[in-house]
Amino acid sequence: MGRDAIAGLVMLAGSLALYWATLSIQSNSLVPVSPAFYPRLVLGTTAILAAILVVRDVLAHRAARGAATTPAPVRARPHYGMVVLMFAIFAVYALALPWLGFRIATFAFVAVMQVALEPARDARRWAVVLVVALATTMVTYYTFEEYLQVLLPRGTWTGF
């Protein structure tokens, strides 16, 4: 069992323990969505992804044992600059949110994040960036604002 499986087991155990803790959250019959909905959604998704990570790592180690003559995989060098860049982009997003509002700031955030991860080199790629940013913003906005009835920030500069 490798590091991924160990990390997955830790995340799985933590997610399941916290999910179990959400079972004691009281719901209100007047509110259509229980206060436990979002934590359960996040923790359930985390538990599923952690279990997939464990299975994937165990299968990879089992396959590696069967093919003893296979050379060791080449490890990519860590790209710490990219990590710092992602945090910086998110910090700018968080700071811009009150002034630009959720829709404009989120659209810009998703577009900039995509371009930072994989620079757009042609018109087709730019179209994909814009469509993904627009779709992400609209789905998130309508899910929270309309369906869950969570008020999202309006921009003081834009009123939007």
N, CA, C and O of each residue as an XYZ file, in Angstrom:
640
protein
N       0.854     -1.174      0.000
C       0.000      0.000      0.000
C       0.900      1.237      0.000
O       1.834      1.336      0.796
N       0.614      2.161     -0.885
C       1.436      3.354     -1.033
C       0.883      4.547     -0.271
O      -0.073      4.440      0.497
N       1.525      5.697     -0.514
C       1.119      6.925      0.166
C      -0.300      7.360     -0.210
O      -1.041      7.868      0.632
N      -0.668      7.161     -1.467
C      -2.018      7.542     -1.894
C      -3.076      6.746     -1.140
O      -4.090      7.303     -0.721
N      -2.847      5.459     -0.967
C      -3.814      4.621     -0.249
C      -3.909      5.033      1.210
O      -5.001      5.069      1.777
N      -2.778      5.343      1.820
C      -2.791      5.776      3.220
C      -3.530      7.108      3.357
O      -4.366      7.274      4.245
N      -3.214      8.055      2.472
C      -3.910      9.349      2.505
C      -5.402      9.155      2.246
O      -6.233      9.801      2.885
N      -5.746      8.266      1.311
C      -7.151      7.988      1.023
C      -7.877      7.391      2.211
O      -9.017      7.758      2.494
N      -7.224      6.473      2.910
C      -7.845      5.875      4.096
C      -8.064      6.914      5.199
O      -9.096      6.903      5.870
N      -7.090      7.811      5.383
C      -7.247      8.874      6.386
C      -8.416      9.777      6.008
O      -9.241     10.116      6.857
N      -8.490     10.168      4.735
C      -9.587     11.033      4.282
C     -10.936     10.303      4.365
O     -11.947     10.902      4.731
N     -10.944      9.042      4.031
C     -12.175      8.256      4.103
C     -12.664      8.170      5.546
O     -13.845      8.388      5.819
N     -11.760      7.853      6.464
C     -12.149      7.757      7.877
C     -12.632      9.104      8.403
O     -13.647      9.171      9.096
N     -11.912     10.176      8.077
C     -12.327     11.509      8.533
C     -13.664     11.922      7.948
O     -14.510     12.466      8.657
N     -13.863     11.669      6.667
C     -15.128     12.030      6.016
C     -16.303     11.263      6.610
O     -17.365     11.833      6.862
N     -16.102      9.967      6.831
C     -17.192      9.163      7.394
C     -17.505      9.562      8.830
O     -18.671      9.581      9.225
N     -16.475      9.883      9.618
C     -16.701     10.320     10.995
C     -17.468     11.645     11.028
O     -18.398     11.815     11.816
N     -17.067     12.577     10.165
C     -17.769     13.864     10.123
C     -19.169     13.719      9.539
O     -20.095     14.400      9.978
N     -19.333     12.835      8.550
C     -20.667     12.584      7.997
C     -21.588     12.045      9.090
O     -22.740     12.464      9.203
N     -21.072     11.114      9.893
C     -21.852     10.555     10.997
C     -22.252     11.656     11.977
O     -23.352     11.627     12.529
N     -21.358     12.630     12.196
C     -21.677     13.747     13.096
C     -22.813     14.611     12.548
O     -23.539     15.232     13.324
N     -22.981     14.661     11.217
C     -24.059     15.472     10.643
C     -25.429     14.851     10.865
O     -26.446     15.523     10.690
N     -25.470     13.585     11.246
C     -26.768     12.928     11.452
C     -27.514     13.519     12.648
O     -28.727     13.349     12.771
N     -26.790     14.210     13.523
C     -27.444     14.815     14.693
C     -27.907     16.248     14.433
O     -28.476     16.874     15.327
N     -27.680     16.774     13.247
C     -28.118     18.135     12.927
C     -29.638     18.142     12.765
O     -30.192     17.372     11.981
N     -30.293     19.009     13.503
C     -31.753     19.102     13.466
C     -32.200     19.808     12.196
O     -31.592     20.796     11.785
N     -33.248     19.311     11.581
C     -33.801     19.970     10.405
C     -35.096     20.681     10.780
O     -35.779     20.304     11.733
N     -35.411     21.701     10.022
C     -36.607     22.496     10.235
C     -37.597     22.152      9.123
O     -37.244     22.199      7.945
N     -38.816     21.811      9.483
C     -39.802     21.415      8.476
C     -40.232     22.585      7.596
O     -40.812     22.365      6.532
N     -39.963     23.826      8.014
C     -40.334     24.991      7.218
C     -39.303     25.329      6.146
O     -39.590     26.082      5.215
N     -38.115     24.774      6.279
C     -37.037     25.049      5.328
C     -36.895     23.849      4.398
O     -36.755     22.721      4.870
N     -36.930     24.070      3.078
C     -36.895     22.936      2.156
C     -35.560     22.174      2.154
O     -35.537     20.972      1.893
N     -34.468     22.857      2.440
C     -33.156     22.214      2.439
C     -32.618     22.223      3.861
O     -32.509     23.276      4.487
N     -32.289     21.057      4.357
C     -31.781     20.914      5.716
C     -30.407     21.560      5.847
O     -29.654     21.603      4.874
N     -30.066     22.066      7.041
C     -28.723     22.620      7.240
C     -27.627     21.570      7.056
O     -26.465     21.922      6.855
N     -27.979     20.310      7.122
C     -26.994     19.237      6.959
C     -26.766     18.887      5.491
O     -25.874     18.098      5.183
N     -27.556     19.458      4.578
C     -27.463     19.090      3.164
C     -26.073     19.315      2.594
O     -25.469     18.385      2.059
N     -25.557     20.529      2.699
C     -24.273     20.853      2.096
C     -23.125     20.078      2.746
O     -22.308     19.508      2.022
N     -23.025     20.030      4.093
C     -21.945     19.223      4.671
C     -22.007     17.749      4.256
O     -20.971     17.132      4.005
N     -23.201     17.192      4.183
C     -23.325     15.792      3.766
C     -22.913     15.614      2.313
O     -22.278     14.619      1.961
N     -23.267     16.561      1.482
C     -22.886     16.503      0.074
C     -21.364     16.527     -0.064
O     -20.792     15.701     -0.775
N     -20.718     17.457      0.602
C     -19.258     17.579      0.519
C     -18.574     16.357      1.128
O     -17.657     15.794      0.530
N     -19.017     15.949      2.311
C     -18.377     14.817      2.985
C     -18.629     13.499      2.249
O     -17.738     12.652      2.186
N     -19.816     13.318      1.697
C     -20.106     12.112      0.924
C     -19.254     12.046     -0.338
O     -18.718     10.992     -0.680
N     -19.133     13.182     -1.029
C     -18.295     13.233     -2.220
C     -16.837     12.970     -1.868
O     -16.146     12.241     -2.579
N     -16.370     13.562     -0.773
C     -14.988     13.341     -0.332
C     -14.754     11.873      0.002
O     -13.709     11.321     -0.342
N     -15.712     11.236      0.666
C     -15.569      9.819      1.012
C     -15.509      8.951     -0.242
O     -14.702      8.024     -0.311
N     -16.343      9.236     -1.225
C     -16.337      8.463     -2.472
C     -15.005      8.626     -3.200
O     -14.425      7.646     -3.666
N     -14.518      9.874     -3.296
C     -13.250     10.110     -3.970
C     -12.084      9.479     -3.216
O     -11.143      8.985     -3.838
N     -12.134      9.491     -1.883
C     -11.079      8.857     -1.085
C     -11.077      7.351     -1.306
O     -10.013      6.742     -1.419
N     -12.255      6.749     -1.369
C     -12.335      5.307     -1.621
C     -11.789      4.972     -3.000
O     -11.101      3.964     -3.164
N     -12.084      5.800     -3.991
C     -11.542      5.584     -5.343
C     -10.016      5.676     -5.322
O      -9.337      4.888     -5.980
N      -9.481      6.628     -4.575
C      -8.033      6.780     -4.460
C      -7.390      5.536     -3.843
O      -6.345      5.079     -4.304
N      -8.016      4.998     -2.809
C      -7.486      3.792     -2.159
C      -7.489      2.624     -3.139
O      -6.480      1.935     -3.286
N      -8.604      2.398     -3.803
C      -8.714      1.276     -4.751
C      -7.706      1.437     -5.883
O      -7.046      0.476     -6.275
N      -7.593      2.634     -6.396
C      -6.659      2.892     -7.503
C      -5.217      2.609     -7.089
O      -4.456      1.999     -7.840
N      -4.848      3.055     -5.892
C      -3.480      2.835     -5.431
C      -3.212      1.354     -5.165
O      -2.142      0.850     -5.504
N      -4.161      0.663     -4.571
C      -3.985     -0.761     -4.300
C      -3.850     -1.528     -5.614
O      -2.993     -2.405     -5.723
N      -4.673     -1.218     -6.606
C      -4.580     -1.890     -7.907
C      -3.265     -1.573     -8.605
O      -2.688     -2.445     -9.255
N      -2.784     -0.349     -8.482
C      -1.509      0.023     -9.100
C      -0.357     -0.732     -8.459
O       0.552     -1.184     -9.156
N      -0.384     -0.874     -7.141
C       0.675     -1.614     -6.465
C       0.604     -3.112     -6.788
O       1.636     -3.774     -6.904
N      -0.593     -3.633     -6.930
C      -0.753     -5.043     -7.282
C      -0.214     -5.295     -8.693
O       0.451     -6.302     -8.937
N      -0.502     -4.387     -9.611
C      -0.008     -4.523    -10.980
C       1.513     -4.367    -11.023
O       2.181     -5.038    -11.810
N       2.056     -3.501    -10.194
C       3.500     -3.293    -10.162
C       4.214     -4.538     -9.628
O       5.315     -4.863    -10.074
N       3.600     -5.220     -8.689
C       4.185     -6.452     -8.167
C       4.224     -7.536     -9.225
O       5.168     -8.325     -9.268
N       3.210     -7.586    -10.082
C       3.143     -8.592    -11.137
C       4.139     -8.340    -12.247
O       4.582     -9.286    -12.898
N       4.502     -7.096    -12.479
C       5.446     -6.735    -13.544
C       6.718     -6.213    -12.904
O       6.959     -5.006    -12.897
N       7.527     -7.100    -12.372
C       8.735     -6.709    -11.637
C       9.797     -6.119    -12.546
O      10.681     -5.412    -12.062
N       9.746     -6.382    -13.846
C      10.768     -5.882    -14.754
C      10.458     -4.492    -15.282
O      11.276     -3.910    -15.995
N       9.307     -3.951    -14.954
C       8.931     -2.621    -15.420
C       9.790     -1.581    -14.722
O       9.929     -1.617    -13.499
N      10.371     -0.651    -15.477
C      11.196      0.378    -14.834
C      10.328      1.298    -13.975
O       9.128      1.450    -14.205
N      10.970      1.901    -12.986
C      10.261      2.811    -12.089
C       9.756      4.009    -12.885
O      10.457      4.507    -13.765
N       8.535      4.478    -12.581
C       8.000      5.624    -13.320
C       8.809      6.890    -13.028
O       9.317      7.089    -11.925
N       8.908      7.721    -14.038
C       9.601      8.989    -13.879
C       8.675      9.943    -13.133
O       7.535     10.164    -13.542
N       9.166     10.496    -12.055
C       8.344     11.407    -11.252
C       8.508     12.832    -11.753
O       9.617     13.291    -12.026
N       7.393     13.515    -11.866
C       7.425     14.911    -12.278
C       7.929     15.765    -11.114
O       7.654     15.478     -9.949
N       8.658     16.801    -11.451
C       9.147     17.698    -10.412
C       7.990     18.531     -9.882
O       7.121     18.944    -10.650
N       7.968     18.782     -8.580
C       6.910     19.627     -8.023
C       6.972     21.023     -8.640
O       8.051     21.550     -8.909
N       5.813     21.600     -8.854
C       5.723     22.926     -9.460
C       5.119     23.877     -8.427
O       3.949     24.251     -8.508
N       5.950     24.256     -7.457
C       5.467     25.078     -6.344
C       5.015     26.466     -6.797
O       4.138     27.069     -6.177
N       5.603     26.964     -7.858
C       5.185     28.262     -8.377
C       3.727     28.258     -8.806
O       3.014     29.243     -8.613
N       3.282     27.142     -9.393
C       1.891     27.026     -9.817
C       0.955     27.020     -8.614
O      -0.132     27.595     -8.670
N       1.371     26.374     -7.530
C       0.565     26.360     -6.310
C       0.399     27.777     -5.782
O      -0.704     28.187     -5.423
N       1.490     28.516     -5.736
C       1.438     29.905     -5.261
C       0.552     30.736     -6.183
O      -0.235     31.558     -5.712
N       0.673     30.529     -7.482
C      -0.162     31.260     -8.447
C      -1.641     30.965     -8.233
O      -2.457     31.885     -8.271
N      -2.008     29.701     -8.009
C      -3.412     29.343     -7.785
C      -3.958     30.026     -6.527
O      -5.074     30.545     -6.531
N      -3.170     30.023     -5.461
C      -3.596     30.712     -4.235
C      -3.728     32.216     -4.467
O      -4.647     32.846     -3.944
N      -2.826     32.787     -5.240
C      -2.900     34.227     -5.529
C      -4.151     34.555     -6.341
O      -4.829     35.544     -6.065
N      -4.456     33.731     -7.336
C      -5.665     33.955     -8.139
C      -6.901     33.858     -7.252
O      -7.821     34.666     -7.378
N      -6.926     32.880     -6.361
C      -8.076     32.740     -5.463
C      -8.172     33.927     -4.505
O      -9.272     34.390     -4.205
N      -7.040     34.417     -4.027
C      -7.052     35.585     -3.123
C      -7.598     36.809     -3.836
O      -8.378     37.565     -3.256
N      -7.203     37.015     -5.081
C      -7.729     38.147     -5.856
C      -9.233     37.984     -6.054
O      -9.982     38.956     -5.961
N      -9.672     36.764     -6.325
C     -11.107     36.490     -6.473
C     -11.861     36.845     -5.192
O     -12.893     37.515     -5.242
N     -11.349     36.401     -4.055
C     -12.009     36.671     -2.774
C     -12.044     38.167     -2.476
O     -13.024     38.665     -1.921
N     -10.998     38.875     -2.834
C     -10.962     40.321     -2.602
C     -11.861     41.075     -3.584
O     -12.437     42.102     -3.225
N     -11.986     40.583     -4.806
C     -12.797     41.257     -5.822
C     -14.287     40.975     -5.678
O     -15.112     41.724     -6.201
N     -14.634     39.916     -4.982
C     -16.031     39.493     -4.876
C     -16.967     40.599     -4.365
O     -18.025     40.797     -4.963
N     -16.637     41.322     -3.303
C     -17.566     42.358     -2.841
C     -17.736     43.514     -3.826
O     -18.800     44.131     -3.874
N     -16.705     43.814     -4.607
C     -16.794     44.947     -5.520
C     -17.396     44.578     -6.869
O     -18.157     45.359     -7.440
N     -17.066     43.403     -7.384
C     -17.568     43.004     -8.695
C     -18.858     42.207     -8.631
O     -19.607     42.167     -9.607
N     -19.127     41.580     -7.511
C     -20.293     40.719     -7.391
C     -19.955     39.296     -7.777
O     -18.937     39.036     -8.418
N     -20.827     38.371     -7.379
C     -20.563     36.949     -7.580
C     -20.416     36.584     -9.041
O     -19.466     35.896     -9.412
N     -21.343     37.032     -9.881
C     -21.355     36.572    -11.267
C     -20.129     37.026    -12.051
O     -19.501     36.216    -12.732
N     -19.785     38.291    -11.969
C     -18.637     38.801    -12.727
C     -17.327     38.246    -12.165
O     -16.459     37.807    -12.920
N     -17.190     38.267    -10.836
C     -15.954     37.780    -10.211
C     -15.759     36.288    -10.459
O     -14.638     35.847    -10.710
N     -16.827     35.510    -10.393
C     -16.707     34.067    -10.604
C     -16.376     33.752    -12.059
O     -15.554     32.879    -12.337
N     -17.008     34.456    -12.974
C     -16.696     34.266    -14.393
C     -15.213     34.545    -14.641
O     -14.531     33.747    -15.285
N     -14.716     35.666    -14.136
C     -13.303     36.021    -14.321
C     -12.391     35.007    -13.632
O     -11.366     34.613    -14.188
N     -12.761     34.585    -12.425
C     -11.954     33.623    -11.677
C     -11.802     32.313    -12.437
O     -10.691     31.804    -12.583
N     -12.912     31.765    -12.923
C     -12.864     30.479    -13.628
C     -12.066     30.619    -14.927
O     -11.280     29.736    -15.270
N     -12.263     31.712    -15.642
C     -11.535     31.911    -16.897
C     -10.033     32.051    -16.640
O      -9.224     31.412    -17.314
N      -9.666     32.875    -15.677
C      -8.240     33.081    -15.377
C      -7.604     31.797    -14.866
O      -6.465     31.490    -15.219
N      -8.322     31.044    -14.039
C      -7.783     29.801    -13.505
C      -7.521     28.801    -14.637
O      -6.494     28.123    -14.635
N      -8.433     28.706    -15.593
C      -8.226     27.797    -16.726
C      -7.003     28.189    -17.554
O      -6.195     27.342    -17.935
N      -6.885     29.486    -17.824
C      -5.766     29.960    -18.647
C      -4.444     29.783    -17.899
O      -3.416     29.508    -18.518
N      -4.464     29.937    -16.575
C      -3.240     29.735    -15.794
C      -2.819     28.269    -15.811
O      -1.626     27.967    -15.851
N      -3.782     27.364    -15.782
C      -3.469     25.936    -15.792
C      -3.039     25.446    -17.170
O      -2.132     24.624    -17.293
N      -3.706     25.965    -18.211
C      -3.365     25.579    -19.581
C      -3.608     26.772    -20.492
O      -4.751     27.040    -20.861
N      -2.554     27.490    -20.859
C      -2.731     28.702    -21.667
C      -3.473     28.432    -22.974
O      -3.219     27.443    -23.661
N      -4.387     29.331    -23.294
C      -5.162     29.219    -24.536
C      -4.308     29.750    -25.685
O      -3.829     30.883    -25.643
N      -4.124     28.922    -26.706
C      -3.233     29.297    -27.795
C      -3.960     29.593    -29.109
O      -3.363     30.131    -30.042
N      -5.237     29.246    -29.182
C      -5.965     29.507    -30.417
C      -7.398     29.909    -30.075
O      -7.809     29.869    -28.916
N      -8.149     30.295    -31.104
C      -9.514     30.787    -30.903
C     -10.430     29.707    -30.339
O     -11.313     30.001    -29.534
N     -10.226     28.461    -30.755
C     -11.068     27.364    -30.259
C     -10.881     27.195    -28.761
O     -11.855     27.026    -28.028
N      -9.647     27.240    -28.305
C      -9.367     27.092    -26.867
C      -9.941     28.266    -26.074
O     -10.465     28.074    -24.977
N      -9.844     29.492    -26.627
C     -10.437     30.650    -25.952
C     -11.953     30.499    -25.857
O     -12.555     30.874    -24.851
N     -12.568     29.954    -26.898
C     -14.014     29.721    -26.866
C     -14.367     28.719    -25.769
O     -15.356     28.899    -25.059
N     -13.564     27.668    -25.630
C     -13.804     26.684    -24.572
C     -13.670     27.331    -23.205
O     -14.491     27.088    -22.320
N     -12.639     28.156    -23.020
C     -12.440     28.859    -21.743
C     -13.663     29.701    -21.408
O     -14.164     29.650    -20.284
N     -14.142     30.468    -22.370
C     -15.285     31.351    -22.118
C     -16.570     30.570    -21.862
O     -17.352     30.940    -20.986
N     -16.795     29.504    -22.607
C     -18.011     28.696    -22.419
C     -17.988     28.011    -21.052
O     -18.998     28.003    -20.347
N     -16.853     27.442    -20.676
C     -16.750     26.775    -19.373
C     -16.930     27.789    -18.242
O     -17.625     27.507    -17.266
N     -16.314     28.958    -18.363
C     -16.453     29.980    -17.330
C     -17.908     30.445    -17.211
O     -18.421     30.606    -16.104
N     -18.562     30.658    -18.335
C     -19.966     31.086    -18.321
C     -20.866     30.000    -17.755
O     -21.727     30.280    -16.921
N     -20.676     28.765    -18.200
C     -21.517     27.661    -17.717
C     -21.320     27.444    -16.217
O     -22.293     27.265    -15.484
N     -20.075     27.460    -15.759
C     -19.803     27.288    -14.334
C     -20.463     28.382    -13.516
O     -21.085     28.111    -12.489
N     -20.326     29.611    -13.971
C     -20.919     30.746    -13.248
C     -22.435     30.631    -13.200
O     -23.038     30.824    -12.144
N     -23.054     30.322    -14.326
C     -24.518     30.272    -14.376
C     -25.074     29.098    -13.562
O     -26.055     29.260    -12.836
N     -24.459     27.931    -13.677
C     -24.947     26.771    -12.917
C     -24.801     27.029    -11.420
O     -25.718     26.756    -10.645
N     -23.651     27.554    -11.018
C     -23.439     27.850     -9.602
C     -24.411     28.917     -9.120
O     -25.005     28.782     -8.050
N     -24.574     29.974     -9.904
C     -25.475     31.069     -9.517
C     -26.904     30.553     -9.360
O     -27.535     30.792     -8.331
N     -27.415     29.856    -10.359
C     -28.810     29.406    -10.285
C     -29.013     28.330     -9.223
O     -30.081     28.255     -8.615
N     -28.014     27.508     -8.998
C     -28.130     26.498     -7.942
C     -28.273     27.155     -6.582
O     -29.157     26.801     -5.801
N     -27.403     28.110     -6.302
C     -27.438     28.742     -4.984
C     -28.524     29.803     -4.872
O     -29.283     29.803     -3.902
N     -28.612     30.698     -5.835
C     -29.535     31.834     -5.737
C     -30.992     31.402     -5.921
O     -31.855     31.817     -5.147
N     -31.274     30.594     -6.910
C     -32.650     30.234     -7.219
C     -33.118     28.975     -6.486
O     -34.182     28.970     -5.868
N     -32.316     27.905     -6.559
C     -32.755     26.643     -5.975
C     -32.600     26.615     -4.458
O     -33.555     26.315     -3.741
N     -31.401     26.926     -3.967
C     -31.160     26.889     -2.527
C     -31.534     28.187     -1.822
O     -31.564     28.249     -0.593
N     -31.816     29.213     -2.601
C     -32.210     30.527     -2.093
C     -31.178     31.111     -1.131
O     -31.511     31.627     -0.064
N     -29.917     31.013     -1.543
C     -28.808     31.613     -0.814
C     -28.462     32.906     -1.538
O     -28.200     32.895     -2.741
N     -28.460     34.014     -0.813
C     -28.133     35.291     -1.435
C     -26.635     35.364     -1.683
O     -25.829     35.205     -0.766
N     -26.278     35.606     -2.926
C     -24.874     35.732     -3.295
C     -24.519     37.214     -3.378
O     -25.401     38.039     -3.614
N     -23.261     37.567     -3.193
C     -22.871     38.978     -3.141
C     -23.143     39.725     -4.442
O     -22.860     39.232     -5.534
N     -23.688     40.900     -4.301
C     -23.850     41.835     -5.411
C     -22.662     42.798     -5.342
O     -22.194     43.133     -4.254
N     -22.189     43.230     -6.477
C     -21.020     44.117     -6.498
C     -21.374     45.537     -6.138
O     -22.383     46.065     -6.606
N     -20.561     46.163     -5.313
C     -20.797     47.568     -4.990
C     -20.473     48.454     -6.173
O     -21.070     49.522     -6.316
N     -19.539     48.043     -7.032
C     -19.215     48.803     -8.230
C     -20.200     48.535     -9.357
O     -20.495     49.427    -10.153
N     -20.708     47.314     -9.429
C     -21.529     46.935    -10.563
C     -23.012     46.819    -10.233
O     -23.850     46.988    -11.118
N     -23.357     46.530     -8.967
C     -24.746     46.303     -8.593
C     -25.285     44.998     -9.187
O     -26.489     44.748     -9.138
N     -24.425     44.190     -9.730
C     -24.806     42.964    -10.449
C     -24.421     41.762     -9.653
O     -24.656     40.634    -10.086
